[in-house]
Amino acid sequence: MGVLGFTRPDWARRVIAMGDSVAGAEHLVPLDADELIAAACASTGLDDFGPDTWEEPFRRLVAALDTEADLHALGRLTTRLDLLRHLRTRLLVVAAAPSVVDETVVAPVFVTGPARSGTSILHELLAEDPNLRAPLAWELAHPLRPKGAAAWAECEFDLWADIQPEFKAIHELSSRLPEECLWLLAAEFDSGYWATCANVPSFLAWRASTDPQPAYRFHRTMLQVLQHGQPQTSWVLKSPAHAGRLATVFAVYPDARVIFTHRDPVRTIPSTASAVIAGRWLRSDTIDVPATAAGLTMGMRFILNTAAEQRASLPAGQVADLHYLDLLRDPVDAIGRAYDTLGLPFGDGLPDLVTKYLAERPQDKHGRHHYAAADFGLDPDQLRRDFTPYTEAFGVEPEPAR
């Protein structure tokens, strides 16, 4: 039995033990920045990574993963896969960029807000709108869509639940579902993807003080590649990572629309802690549960408590608020009101599409996500006090603590 009662199948436990048998997983699966770069170049036949904004983040990330994250053998293998894939993606996208430079990304819709506040299901529901297109997970993993890409991605995404069966109840990963923008930012070695699956404090602290614009410029190039040769439509995109970067989103996409979801932090913070700890335990046996939860709380407290102040500087009529409890009570009405705020057409057929999708995808389809604030050293009353500026500014309805 692992951290927070999470379990692993025997096959995963045995692979992890292989690292112990050679006095450390680093001897079995080394993580070396120069070797990874050489492997990416050799495997693609390319060597142009584009603007050099990616390299310092990449090297700092690899060093932190190698020395701080305490990855076990299976964790090192999956991490090496991610690093190599993101390098390859960058090479392939940079090579494709000249042919897609004329592609215009028109009025994308961004879903953001605190993690565990309904952003994923809202993203999926908006993807049912014929006027919007969501990037699917397999496309984000392999944006040039080479032969076999969908099958490769299916194996990669299913592996998370294969390693830790409980993960699917926390957050379903599927190659055929819409996936979030962490993948569109990953080849710039942005922090979002890695914050969810590895303890790399030096990298996250350094990245927090860097300019996010290069990552969002690469985000746009990724979208240009994905939409090249496809019918013109607007993208619907999603990530909680955008919540603290909306000024950058509008700098890169001036005509963007944003739906900002809201939910009681007494529920979102413990649930996020559970998800992040589960993601990190997929790759490491060493998880400091209270420290992880405290770090998440500190970060979200800053982002959410300053959200109202930052809202005043964003383009009027381009940001709509949507409350999680409203989405549960009447999803069609909640989405319709957000569309009205943003001036988006709410087609006559969309209510039926939303209702049908929800009927076919019940909330606890893969089991119930169990968590409690006390599991992470969190006090619900203190959380309530810490986030009062946010909850009062946006009228966030309190929910019972777990």
Sequence and secondary structure as in RCSB ss.txt:
>XXXX:A:sequence
MGVLGFTRPDWARRVIAMGDSVAGAEHLVPLDADELIAAACASTGLDDFGPDTWEEPFRRLVAALDTEADLHALG
RLTTRLDLLRHLRTRLLVVAAAPSVVDETVVAPVFVTGPARSGTSILHELLAEDPNLRAPLAWELAHPLRPKGAA
AWAECEFDLWADIQPEFKAIHELSSRLPEECLWLLAAEFDSGYWATCANVPSFLAWRASTDPQPAYRFHRTMLQV
LQHGQPQTSWVLKSPAHAGRLATVFAVYPDARVIFTHRDPVRTIPSTASAVIAGRWLRSDTIDVPATAAGLTMGM
RFILNTAAEQRASLPAGQVADLHYLDLLRDPVDAIGRAYDTLGLPFGDGLPDLVTKYLAERPQDKHGRHHYAAAD
FGLDPDQLRRDFTPYTEAFGVEPEPAR
>XXXX:A:secstr
  GGG    HHHHHHHHHHHHTT HHHHS   HHHHHHHHHHHHT     SGGGHHHHHHHHHHHHHTS B HHH
HHHHHHHHHHHHHHHHHHHHHHHHHTT    S EEEESSTTSSHHHHHHHHTTSTTEE  BHHHHHSTT  TTHH
HHHHHHHHHHHHH TTHHHHS   TTSB  THHHHGGGT SHHHHTT   HHHHHHHTTS SHHHHHHHHHHHHH
HHTTS   EEEEE GGGGG HHHHHHH TT EEEEEE  HHHHHHHHHHHHHHHHHTTBS   HHHHHHHHHHHH
HHHHHTHHHHHTTS TTSEEEEEHHHHHH HHHHHHHHHHHHT    TTHHHHHHHHHHHS TTTT      GGG
GT  HHHHHHHTHHHHHHHT       
